[in-house]
Amino acid sequence: MIRPSTSLQFGILLCLIPMIMATISFFWQPFDVTELNISNRLQPVSLTHPFGTDHFGRDMLSMIMVGAQTSIAVAFVAVGIGVLFGVPLGLFAANWRGSFIDDGIMRFNDLVFAFPSLVIAILITAIAGPSAFNAIVAIGIFNIPVFARISRGAALSLWQREFILSAQVAGKTGLRISTEHVLPNLMHILIVQATIQFSLGILAEAGLSYIGLGAQPPTPSWGRMLADAQTMVSLAPRLAIVPGVAIIITVLGLNLLGDGLRDALDPKLRGSMKK
């Protein structure tokens, strides 16, 4: 019997916190995050405002809840872009291993890696303007070579296995072998990598919003909340602490979830989890 590791259980628990907040905020929020109330600014922690209010009089708990929507949505779609384009590229390169096609795809990956997501976001913003959509595109483009490299590296080792050679002898095409035999054996690796990229996507979104290239006002964002709080740290440090803790909890939860999934899904490590 396989027992879930402590990392997996704790990671799931931490990840549920922002997920539940984001889900609830779709249907209910304690206060309207777009409504400014200067007379209510910088209210301390209370039963009415569990995290207090910011310098515009907005409820911090409501801001955190709606900000979770932005961070999770941007990171999730960006990871989806990386998987959607990166995995097929990696499998295609592995299918043509050693050829100029394989070499060309890998050099394209190196070219994208030369421009971090922040630089890509600046280039996109200079053309289309800052927005959450452009942040998604920038982070997603950076995720493509990550999943392409992971897929290609793992697929290359599988192409030397006996069951792949048997499929070739049976007359199956490279595309069919990749989809029917290679991809299913990569799923545990891709799932773990997706959780890692998800956590990096949360950090990237917060960083882009912090410098004004992500979600734009009045859309709440944890990174934007940190940027707005930097001039108020000495007066109300909770304005920076609350969104900072939200980011830490989410990223820590995703990293623990990734470690737990790796232990649970990797056949080489699975034996250590049995009673």
Residue pairs with C-beta under 8 A, 6 or more apart in sequence:
1 274
1 275
2 264
2 270
2 273
2 274
3 273
3 274
3 275
4 260
4 264
4 273
5 259
5 260
5 263
5 264
5 273
6 260
7 256
7 257
7 259
7 260
7 263
8 256
8 257
8 259
8 260
8 261
8 263
8 264
9 260
10 253
10 256
10 260
11 253
11 254
11 255
11 256
11 257
11 258
11 259
11 260
12 253
12 257
12 260
13 253
14 249
14 250
14 252
14 253
14 256
14 257
15 250
15 253
15 254
15 257
17 249
17 250
17 253
18 68
18 71
18 72
18 246
18 249
18 250
18 253
19 68
19 72
21 64
21 65
21 68
22 65
22 68
22 69
22 72
24 65
25 62
25 65
25 66
25 68
25 69
26 69
29 62
29 65
29 66
30 59
30 61
30 62
30 65
31 58
31 59
31 62
32 62
33 58
33 59
33 62
33 63
33 66
33 218
33 220
34 218
35 58
36 56
36 57
36 58
37 53
37 56
37 57
37 58
38 56
38 57
39 57
40 53
40 57
41 53
41 54
41 55
41 56
41 57
42 52
42 53
42 54
42 55
42 232
42 235
42 236
43 49
43 52
43 53
43 57
44 52
45 51
45 52
45 238
46 52
49 59
49 60
49 61
50 60
50 61
51 59
51 60
51 61
51 64
51 238
51 242
52 60
52 236
52 238
53 59
53 60
54 60
54 63
54 225
54 228
54 229
54 236
54 239
55 228
55 232
55 236
55 239
60 238
60 239
60 242
63 220
63 225
63 243
64 220
64 222
64 225
64 242
64 243
64 246
66 219
66 220
67 220
67 221
67 222
67 224
67 225
67 243
67 246
68 222
68 246
68 250
70 132
70 205
70 209
70 214
70 215
70 219
70 220
70 221
70 222
71 202
71 205
71 206
71 221
71 222
71 223
71 247
71 250
72 202
73 132
74 132
74 135
74 136
74 139
74 201
74 205
74 214
74 215
75 139
75 198
75 199
75 201
75 202
75 204
75 205
76 198
76 201
77 136
77 140
78 135
78 136
78 139
78 140
78 143
78 197
78 201
78 204
78 205
79 140
79 143
79 194
79 197
79 198
79 201
80 140
81 136
81 137
81 140
81 141
81 143
81 144
82 140
82 142
82 143
82 144
82 146
82 147
82 197
83 143
83 147
83 190
83 194
85 144
85 147
85 148
86 143
86 144
86 145
86 146
86 147
86 148
86 150
86 151
87 147
87 148
87 151
87 183
87 186
87 190
89 105
89 109
89 144
89 148
89 151
89 152
90 147
90 148
90 149
90 150
90 151
90 152
90 153
90 155
91 151
91 152
91 155
91 178
91 179
91 182
91 183
92 101
92 105
92 178
93 101
93 102
93 105
93 106
93 148
93 152
94 102
94 151
94 152
94 155
94 156
94 159
94 178
94 182
95 155
95 174
95 175
95 177
95 178
96 102
96 174
97 156
97 159
102 152
105 148
105 152
106 149
106 152
108 145
109 144
109 145
109 148
109 149
110 145
112 141
112 142
112 144
112 145
113 145
115 123
115 142
116 142
117 138
117 139
117 141
117 142
117 204
117 208
118 138
118 204
118 207
118 208
120 138
120 141
120 142
121 134
121 135
121 138
121 139
121 208
121 213
122 213
124 134
124 137
124 138
125 134
125 213
128 134
130 212
130 213
130 214
130 216
131 214
131 215
131 216
132 214
132 215
132 216
132 219
132 221
134 213
135 204
135 205
135 208
135 209
135 213
135 214
135 215
138 204
138 208
139 201
139 204
139 205
139 208
142 204
143 197
143 201
146 193
146 197
147 190
147 193
147 197
150 189
150 190
150 193
151 186
151 190
154 185
154 186
154 189
155 178
155 182
155 186
158 164
158 181
158 182
158 185
158 186
159 182
163 181
164 177
164 181
164 182
167 176
167 177
167 180
167 181
168 177
172 180
188 261
188 262
188 265
188 266
191 261
191 265
192 258
192 261
192 262
192 265
192 266
195 254
195 255
195 257
195 258
195 261
196 254
196 255
196 258
198 254
199 250
199 251
199 254
199 255
199 258
202 247
202 250
202 251
202 254
203 247
203 251
205 214
205 215
205 221
205 222
205 223
206 214
206 221
206 222
206 223
206 226
206 247
207 223
208 214
208 223
209 215
209 221
209 222
209 223
209 224
209 227
210 223
210 224
210 226
210 227
211 227
212 227
214 221
214 223
214 224
215 221
215 223
215 224
217 224
222 243
222 246
222 247
223 243
225 239
225 242
225 243
226 240
226 243
226 244
228 239
229 236
229 239
229 240
229 243
230 240
232 239
232 240
233 239
233 240
262 269
263 269
263 270
263 272
263 273
264 270
264 273
